[in-house]
Each structure stands twice: as C-alpha cells, then as structure tokens.
C-alpha cells in the first residue's frame, strides 16, 4: 500500500509548498501570466458605476436605502434620489452646439426676451422658458432608465 502512495507522489509534480507545477493542473498550460484578478470586484462601487450591471444598480439602491434615516417611504425616496442623481451624471443630456437642448432652436437670438435667455441646467444650455420642460424630460428619462434597470421610482 505504501508503494502505491509513493508512486502517486512521483506522478503528481508539486513543489515544496504543495502547489502544482506548471502543466500538472487541469489547465495543461498553467495559469497565464497576469491572469489573476489583482483588484477584487466591489459590489456597487460608485467609482465604477459606468460599468455596472442591473444587479449592481439594485445593490446600490438597497445599500443606500439601508443607510438612509427615516421611515420606509423616506428611505426609499432617499435611495431613489441617489440613484437618479447618479444616473443623470452617467447619462448627460444631448445637445448640439449653439442650440437649446430642449427645443433645438438657436440660443442666441437677436432681441431675445427674458424667456429666451439661455441658462445652463444639468450640463446643457436651454432657454429659460424651456427649462421646466427640459428638467421634466430629464427626470422622466432617469425614471425610465432606472425602471429598465429594475428600480421602480415613484408612481409610474
């Protein structure tokens, strides 16, 4: 019986620490150089929000709701507002240079009125009169985007 163990030890090449030598594991080529994940993936890390999956968004929502103070409705509202703020940062408004982001008309018109004065909101230039509609459409786009990610915000 000891002879069988000795032959197994000779057939299985390991180093002094008991680790497999190259080619003896299930991968005959061994682990390629640099293939080990050097940075462990942290769930719902806002620094890596651009690469989040639907699961990461839901984890972020739950963590934010858990950390918020107040009753259940206040916690859900706080988590939803954090998610909307992050979504708006990651999805900037589309704007053509020199045009309003809402109505796509020129920003600098001759003899413009107070309603036609340009103002910067949410990273884009809009007319003062277009501002409420622009913010309402951005809010709706954020809610729809989060709903697609599995987070229901407010009354849809």
C-alpha positions in Angstrom: 0.0 0.0 0.0 2.8 2.4 0.8 4.2 1.6 -2.7 1.0 2.9 -4.3 1.3 6.2 -2.3 4.9 6.6 -3.3 4.1 6.1 -7.0 1.3 8.7 -6.8 3.6 11.2 -5.2 6.1 10.6 -8.0 3.4 11.0 -10.7 2.0 14.3 -9.3 4.6 17.0 -9.6 4.3 19.5 -6.8 6.7 22.0 -5.3 7.9 22.1 -1.6 4.7 24.0 -0.6 2.4 21.5 -2.2 1.4 23.7 -5.2 1.1 22.2 -8.6 3.9 22.6 -11.1 3.1 24.1 -14.5 1.2 21.6 -16.6 0.1 19.3 -13.8 -3.2 21.0 -13.0 -6.4 20.8 -15.1 -5.0 23.5 -17.3 -2.1 21.9 -19.1 -0.6 25.3 -20.0 -0.8 26.5 -16.4 -2.2 29.9 -15.4 -1.2 32.6 -18.0 0.9 35.4 -16.6 -1.2 38.2 -15.2 -4.5 36.4 -15.3 -5.1 36.7 -11.6 -7.7 39.3 -10.7 -5.5 41.8 -8.9 -8.4 44.1 -7.8 -11.3 42.3 -6.3 -14.7 43.5 -7.6 -16.5 45.5 -5.0 -20.3 45.4 -5.4 -22.0 48.7 -6.2 -18.8 50.8 -6.0 -19.8 54.3 -7.3 -16.3 54.8 -8.7 -17.0 52.1 -11.3 -20.7 53.0 -11.9 -20.2 53.3 -15.6 -19.6 49.5 -15.9 -22.4 48.5 -13.5 -24.9 45.7 -14.3 -28.5 45.7 -13.4 -27.6 43.8 -10.3 -25.1 46.4 -9.2 -27.8 49.2 -9.5 -30.2 47.2 -7.4 -27.5 46.6 -4.8 -26.6 50.3 -4.7 -30.3 51.1 -4.2 -30.7 48.7 -1.4 -27.5 49.8 0.3 -28.5 53.5 0.0 -31.9 52.7 1.4 -30.4 50.8 4.3 -28.1 53.7 5.2 -30.7 56.4 5.0 -32.6 57.6 8.1 -36.3 57.8 8.5 -39.3 55.5 7.9 -39.6 53.2 4.9 -41.0 55.7 2.5 -38.3 58.2 3.4 -35.6 55.6 2.9 -37.0 54.6 -0.5 -37.1 58.2 -1.6 -33.6 58.9 -0.5 -32.3 55.8 -2.3 -34.3 56.7 -5.4 -32.9 60.3 -5.5 -29.3 59.0 -5.1 -29.9 56.6 -8.0 -31.4 59.3 -10.2 -28.6 61.7 -9.4 -26.0 59.0 -10.4 -27.9 58.0 -13.5 -28.1 61.7 -14.6 -24.4 62.1 -14.2 -23.7 59.0 -16.2 -26.2 59.9 -19.0 -25.6 63.6 -19.9 -28.2 65.5 -22.0 -27.7 65.5 -25.7 -27.1 69.0 -27.1 -26.0 70.4 -30.4 -23.6 73.4 -30.2 -25.5 76.7 -30.1 -28.9 75.1 -29.9 -31.3 74.6 -27.0 -31.2 71.1 -25.6 -35.0 71.0 -25.3 -36.4 72.8 -28.4 -33.3 72.7 -30.7 -33.7 76.4 -31.6 -30.7 78.8 -31.5 -29.7 80.0 -28.0 -28.5 83.5 -29.0 -31.3 85.1 -30.9 -31.4 88.9 -31.6 -33.5 90.9 -29.2 -34.4 87.9 -27.1 -36.9 88.2 -24.3 -36.5 87.0 -20.8 -38.0 83.6 -21.7 -35.4 83.2 -24.4 -32.4 83.9 -22.2 -30.1 80.9 -22.1 -29.4 79.1 -18.8 -27.2 76.1 -18.0 -29.0 73.2 -16.4 -27.9 69.6 -15.9 -24.8 70.2 -18.1 -26.7 71.6 -21.1 -27.8 75.1 -22.3 -31.5 75.7 -22.6 -33.8 78.7 -22.9 -35.3 80.0 -19.7 -38.8 79.1 -21.0 -37.7 75.6 -21.9 -36.1 74.9 -18.5 -39.2 73.3 -16.8 -39.8 71.0 -19.8 -36.2 70.1 -20.1 -35.9 69.2 -16.4 -39.2 67.3 -16.5 -38.0 65.3 -19.5 -34.6 64.5 -17.9 -36.4 63.3 -14.7 -38.7 61.1 -16.8 -35.7 59.7 -18.7 -33.9 58.9 -15.4 -37.0 57.2 -14.1 -37.4 55.1 -17.2 -33.7 54.2 -17.2 -33.9 53.1 -13.6 -37.1 51.2 -14.3 -35.3 49.3 -17.0 -32.5 48.5 -14.5 -35.1 47.1 -12.1 -35.6 50.0 -9.8 -39.1 51.5 -9.6 -39.1 55.2 -8.7 -42.2 56.9 -7.5 -45.6 56.5 -9.3 -45.0 55.4 -12.8 
